[in-house]
């Protein structure tokens, strides 16, 4: 199939590439999603003082988002497969924008926990729907870099969000950023509904050359006739794929939750300085996604098959484990941030292979399988957000958390190595 598509591929380079405009829209969606998500981390200090919240209570607040996000992944992925990403993305952005605004109005812990749970449920559709859009709009040889760009946008959104919201909190108050971000979400979804369509076949200005190129390179694994949505789980790779994503999010969610408050308290930083330091690992995460996406596609084009997914992911988890052990011994702000940056770079090397493998094996059930994977990942996020303050309280140090995360990463690296293909991926 690769050789048959080559003439189309060369012509596609000179044709207007609407698929890259779609990817740019998904990149902006990823940024918006994560800016809204991390705003509460940047506002945590002032919110805690204003509302009388302890660190353990805030762990539940962080965790409630992760739990809501996890529980609604499979339904969101199913709806993206059933109704298309256009309507699903519009619905979830409207919902989470309203809940972002609502966050600014809460007056107590119980209500805040409930709002963050619903906020997580609303955001659950963003990445499964994006994966479904990528499956429809890009050929398989470009899905690695597409996923890298998408998740690079999420990391840049987090870095930008931590810095911006920290500055707004210092300049105005902790409530103001949530009103601003809610309005930005409504503006974004208006443009999305006007412009985006579910498939290239629905868009008049997609050239015949580009349309042929996309169709020739789509990932369409064989599926039994009449198979329902549960067929997405009928693969031997499914369980290892879900479990390794738990490991990835367990480590990474520290950046979205406790890293900024941890650095601020341990090294006695201002909120603005802590926001700048906490953003550094996220920039490294963005770079990792681009590197990983390019590596996945380059190795795939060189006929490495499943190894094009396995090698970047396994290497990333091994790097993450080593860096987390290093974090135990960090005594300066530079050393701590350096270890967190290396760990983030490592676990983010695993994202493009993970989501690309979902597309490889699930085809038009990509939304469902990627939703299930993201559900397991965010169970990891929930466990991480609660475990960090509890282990800190029980042991008096962060060492236990970092050792635990390192061990989980080692297990995940082993799971990837066990996912060697029996037959070469289709071109």
ZAMARGU-4260 file (C-alpha; in steps of 0.2 Angstrom, whole numbers, plus 5000, padded with zeros to 4 digits):
<rodrens>
0) 5000/5000/5000 | 5014/5012/5003 | 5021/5010/4986 | 5004/5012/4978 | 5001/5029/4987
5) 5018/5036/4983 | 5013/5045/4967 | 4998/5053/4977 | 5010/5057/4991 | 5021/5067/4980
10) 5007/5077/4972 | 4999/5080/4989 | 5015/5090/4994 | 5010/5104/4980 | 4992/5104/4984
15) 4983/5115/4997 | 4984/5105/5013 | 4967/5107/5022 | 4972/5092/5034 | 4986/5103/5041
20) 4973/5117/5045 | 4962/5104/5054 | 4978/5099/5064 | 4981/5117/5068 | 4963/5119/5075
25) 4965/5103/5085 | 4982/5111/5092 | 4972/5126/5097 | 4959/5115/5105 | 4972/5106/5115
30) 4980/5122/5121 | 4963/5129/5127 | 4959/5113/5135 | 4974/5113/5146 | 4975/5131/5150
35) 4958/5130/5158 | 4963/5114/5167 | 4979/5121/5175 | 4971/5138/5180 | 4966/5131/5197
40) 4984/5125/5200 | 4991/5143/5198 | 4976/5150/5208 | 4978/5136/5222 | 4987/5147/5235
45) 4975/5162/5235 | 4960/5150/5233 | 4966/5140/5249 | 4967/5156/5259 | 4951/5163/5253
50) 4940/5147/5255 | 4950/5139/5270 | 4956/5124/5260 | 4969/5112/5266 | 4982/5103/5255
55) 4972/5086/5257 | 4956/5094/5252 | 4964/5102/5237 | 4971/5084/5233 | 4953/5079/5232
60) 4949/5094/5221 | 4962/5090/5209 | 4957/5072/5210 | 4939/5075/5207 | 4943/5083/5190
65) 4953/5067/5186 | 4939/5056/5191 | 4926/5064/5181 | 4938/5065/5166 | 4942/5047/5168
70) 4924/5040/5170 | 4917/5049/5154 | 4931/5045/5142 | 4923/5029/5135 | 4906/5038/5132
75) 4914/5053/5125 | 4924/5042/5113 | 4909/5032/5108 | 4899/5048/5104 | 4914/5054/5094
80) 4913/5038/5084 | 4894/5039/5083 | 4891/5057/5079 | 4907/5064/5073 | 4920/5075/5082
85) 4912/5091/5076 | 4897/5090/5087 | 4906/5082/5102 | 4919/5095/5103 | 4907/5109/5102
90) 4896/5101/5116 | 4911/5098/5127 | 4919/5115/5125 | 4903/5124/5128 | 4900/5114/5144
95) 4918/5116/5151 | 4918/5135/5147 | 4902/5137/5158 | 4910/5127/5172 | 4926/5137/5171
100) 4916/5152/5174 | 4906/5143/5188 | 4923/5139/5197 | 4925/5158/5200 | 4909/5159/5209
105) 4911/5144/5222 | 4912/5148/5240 | 4916/5131/5248 | 4925/5115/5246 | 4911/5103/5243
110) 4904/5114/5229 | 4921/5116/5221 | 4924/5097/5221 | 4907/5095/5212 | 4911/5108/5200
115) 4928/5101/5196 | 4921/5083/5194 | 4909/5090/5181 | 4922/5100/5173 | 4933/5084/5171
120) 4918/5075/5164 | 4915/5090/5151 | 4933/5089/5145 | 4933/5071/5143 | 4928/5072/5125
125) 4942/5083/5119 | 4956/5071/5115 | 4946/5055/5110 | 4936/5067/5098 | 4953/5074/5092
130) 4960/5056/5089 | 4944/5052/5079 | 4946/5068/5068 | 4965/5064/5065 | 4960/5046/5059
135) 4947/5054/5047 | 4959/5068/5041 | 4976/5061/5040 | 4984/5045/5033 | 4993/5033/5044
140) 5010/5038/5040 | 5007/5056/5047 | 4997/5051/5063 | 5013/5050/5074 | 5018/5068/5070
145) 4999/5074/5071 | 4998/5066/5089 | 5014/5074/5093 | 5008/5091/5088 | 4992/5089/5097
150) 5000/5084/5114 | 5013/5097/5111 | 4999/5110/5111 | 4992/5103/5127 | 5010/5105/5135
155) 5012/5123/5128 | 4994/5127/5134 | 4999/5121/5152 | 5015/5131/5152 | 5006/5146/5145
160) 4992/5144/5157 | 5002/5142/5173 | 5012/5158/5168 | 4997/5168/5163 | 4985/5164/5177
165) 4999/5166/5190 | 5002/5184/5183 | 4983/5187/5182 | 4981/5181/5200 | 4995/5192/5206
170) 4988/5207/5196 | 4969/5205/5199 | 4963/5191/5210 | 4960/5172/5209 | 4943/5173/5202
175) 4946/5184/5187 | 4956/5172/5176 | 4941/5159/5176 | 4929/5172/5169 | 4942/5177/5155
180) 4945/5159/5151 | 4926/5154/5150 | 4923/5168/5138 | 4938/5163/5127 | 4930/5145/5126
185) 4914/5152/5119 | 4923/5162/5106 | 4933/5147/5101 | 4918/5135/5099 | 4909/5148/5088
190) 4923/5148/5075 | 4924/5128/5076 | 4906/5126/5072 | 4907/5138/5057 | 4923/5130/5050
195) 4926/5112/5054 | 4918/5096/5046 | 4920/5078/5052 | 4928/5071/5036 | 4937/5079/5021
200) 4923/5072/5010 | 4911/5085/5017 | 4922/5100/5013 | 4921/5107/4995 | 4938/5116/4995
205) 4948/5100/4999 | 4957/5096/4982 | 4955/5079/4974 | 4973/5076/4975 | 4973/5078/4994
210) 4957/5068/4996 | 4965/5054/4987 | 4981/5055/4997 | 4971/5054/5013 | 4960/5040/5008
215) 4974/5029/5001 | 4983/5031/5018 | 4970/5029/5031 | 4972/5016/5044 | 4958/5003/5042
220) 4961/4987/5051 | 4950/4972/5047 | 4934/4971/5058 | 4921/4958/5059 | 4905/4962/5050
225) 4892/4969/5061 | 4904/4971/5076 | 4898/4984/5089 | 4908/4997/5098 | 4915/4983/5110
230) 4925/4977/5095 | 4937/4991/5100 | 4943/4980/5115 | 4946/4964/5105 | 4964/4966/5103
235) 4978/4958/5113 | 4987/4975/5115 | 4972/4982/5124 | 4976/4978/5142 | 4995/4983/5141
240) 4990/4999/5131 | 4978/5004/5145 | 4989/5000/5159 | 5004/5009/5152 | 4994/5025/5150
245) 4990/5024/5169 | 5009/5025/5172 | 5011/5040/5160 | 4998/5050/5168 | 5003/5046/5186
250) 5019/5054/5183 | 5014/5068/5172 | 4999/5074/5182 | 5011/5081/5195 | 5014/5095/5182
255) 4995/5099/5181 | 4992/5098/5200 | 5006/5099/5214 | 5021/5104/5205 | 5018/5123/5206
260) 5012/5123/5224 | 5026/5111/5229 | 5040/5122/5221 | 5032/5137/5229 | 5032/5130/5246
265) 5048/5121/5246 | 5059/5134/5239 | 5049/5149/5246 | 5045/5157/5229 | 5033/5170/5224
270) 5018/5164/5214 | 5024/5172/5198 | 5042/5164/5200 | 5034/5147/5204 | 5023/5148/5189
275) 5039/5151/5178 | 5048/5137/5185 | 5033/5125/5184 | 5031/5129/5166 | 5049/5123/5161
280) 5045/5104/5162 | 5029/5108/5151 | 5040/5116/5138 | 5051/5100/5138 | 5035/5090/5137
285) 5030/5099/5121 | 5047/5096/5114 | 5046/5078/5118 | 5029/5076/5109 | 5036/5084/5093
290) 5052/5073/5094 | 5042/5057/5097 | 5029/5061/5084 | 5043/5063/5071 | 5052/5048/5077
295) 5036/5037/5076 | 5033/5042/5058 | 5051/5041/5052 | 5053/5024/5059 | 5037/5018/5051
300) 5041/5025/5034 | 5057/5015/5036 | 5047/4999/5038 | 5050/4997/5057 | 5032/4992/5059
305) 5026/4991/5077 | 5044/4995/5083 | 5041/5012/5077 | 5028/5014/5091 | 5037/5003/5104
310) 5055/5010/5104 | 5050/5029/5108 | 5038/5023/5121 | 5049/5011/5130 | 5064/5023/5130
315) 5053/5037/5137 | 5047/5027/5152 | 5065/5022/5156 | 5071/5040/5155 | 5056/5045/5166
320) 5060/5032/5179 | 5078/5037/5180 | 5074/5056/5182 | 5061/5053/5195 | 5075/5044/5206
325) 5086/5059/5202 | 5072/5070/5209 | 5074/5062/5226 | 5092/5068/5227 | 5089/5086/5221
330) 5093/5099/5234 | 5092/5115/5223 | 5078/5123/5213 | 5088/5120/5197 | 5091/5102/5201
335) 5073/5099/5205 | 5066/5107/5190 | 5079/5099/5179 | 5073/5082/5186 | 5055/5086/5183
340) 5059/5092/5166 | 5068/5076/5161 | 5054/5065/5169 | 5041/5075/5159 | 5051/5074/5143
345) 5052/5055/5146 | 5034/5051/5149 | 5028/5063/5135 | 5039/5053/5123 | 5026/5039/5126
350) 5010/5049/5120 | 5012/5049/5101 | 5015/5030/5101 | 5000/5027/5112 | 4988/5037/5103
355) 4995/5031/5086 | 4993/5013/5091 | 4975/5016/5095 | 4972/5022/5077 | 4982/5007/5071
360) 4972/4994/5079 | 4955/5002/5081 | 4951/5011/5064 | 4934/5018/5065 | 4932/5013/5083
365) 4947/5025/5087 | 4937/5036/5098 | 4931/5022/5109 | 4948/5014/5112 | 4957/5030/5114
370) 4944/5035/5127 | 4946/5019/5136 | 4965/5022/5136 | 4963/5040/5142 | 4951/5034/5156
375) 4964/5022/5163 | 4977/5036/5161 | 4966/5048/5171 | 4963/5035/5185 | 4982/5037/5186
380) 4980/5055/5187 | 4967/5054/5201 | 4978/5042/5211 | 4993/5053/5208 | 4984/5069/5214
385) 4978/5061/5230 | 4994/5050/5233 | 5006/5065/5233 | 5000/5075/5248 | 4996/5059/5258
390) 5013/5051/5255 | 5020/5068/5260 | 5010/5069/5276 | 5014/5051/5281 | 5032/5051/5277
395) 5037/5069/5279 | 5046/5069/5262 | 5041/5068/5243 | 5054/5053/5241 | 5040/5039/5242
400) 5030/5047/5228 | 5045/5048/5217 | 5051/5031/5220 | 5033/5024/5217 | 5031/5034/5201
405) 5048/5027/5195 | 5043/5009/5198 | 5027/5011/5189 | 5037/5018/5174 | 5048/5003/5173
410) 5033/4992/5173 | 5026/5002/5158 | 5042/5000/5148 | 5041/4982/5150 | 5023/4982/5144
415) 5028/4991/5128 | 5041/4978/5125 | 5028/4965/5126 | 5018/4973/5112 | 5028/4967/5098
420) 5017/4964/5082 | 5014/4947/5075 | 5011/4953/5058 | 5018/4969/5051 | 5007/4985/5052
425) 4998/4989/5035 | 5006/5003/5025
</rodrens>
